[in-house]
Amino acid sequence: MAMKNDKGADGKGRAVPGAKPADTRPKLTFEEQRIIDISKYAGDIYYSERYSDDEFEYRHVSMPDGLRKYLPDPPRIMEEVEWRFLGVQQSAGWEHYMVHVPEPHVLLFKRVKNTQQIKYPFRLR
């Protein structure tokens, strides 16, 4: 049975040359790391220009590498609260409507043309 050694890297309280010091920081939860990553990479989210047909306007949003690990796996259409909690910011009325499997980090959105400005009764953090 192995015993815990609190004496140091070499077992006698001495540092071993070239050894990295032990990381004593507490490990972040998944949620804590997600919040840090969103604040770090939110400025790297790419929003396309809008394009439209007779009924809808569309846009795509490309997620940066640092946020891709928070996308659903396997890829699926997300509810509004999910993509907003990934750091995607856009006006009301947009719907994540399609997953492009070869590029699941590109989120495809649509909304009805001429949508009136909708006010949210709540604020996301």
C-alpha positions, 0 to 999 in steps of 0.5 A, spaced: 500 500 500 502 506 497 503 512 503 502 519 502 509 523 502 509 530 504 516 531 505 518 533 498 519 531 491 525 527 493 522 524 499 527 527 504 524 534 503 529 536 498 527 539 491 529 535 485 533 539 480 528 540 474 522 538 477 516 542 477 513 545 483 506 541 485 500 545 483 497 547 489 491 551 486 484 548 487 482 545 481 476 549 477 469 546 476 467 545 469 462 551 470 468 556 473 472 554 467 467 555 462 465 562 465 473 564 464 473 561 457 467 565 455 470 572 458 477 570 454 474 568 447 468 572 447 471 577 442 473 572 438 466 569 436 465 571 428 458 574 426 457 574 419 453 579 415 446 578 415 443 575 408 436 573 407 430 570 402 423 572 402 421 569 408 427 569 413 434 573 414 440 568 416 447 569 419 452 564 421 456 565 427 463 561 428 466 559 435 473 560 436 477 554 438 477 556 445 470 555 446 468 549 441 469 544 447 463 547 450 458 545 444 454 539 444 457 533 442 454 530 438 452 536 435 445 538 435 440 544 435 441 548 441 436 552 445 437 560 445 439 559 453 444 554 451 447 558 445 447 565 449 451 561 455 456 560 450 457 567 449 453 568 443 450 575 443 445 577 438 438 581 438 432 577 439 428 573 435 434 569 432 433 561 432 439 556 431 436 552 426 441 547 423 447 543 424 452 543 419 456 536 421 463 538 417 463 544 421 459 544 428 463 550 430 459 554 425 452 555 428 447 557 423 441 562 425 435 564 422 429 569 424 423 571 420 424 578 416 422 584 419 422 582 426 420 587 431 425 589 436 423 584 442 425 586 449 427 580 454 424 580 461 430 577 464 438 578 463 443 573 462 450 573 465 
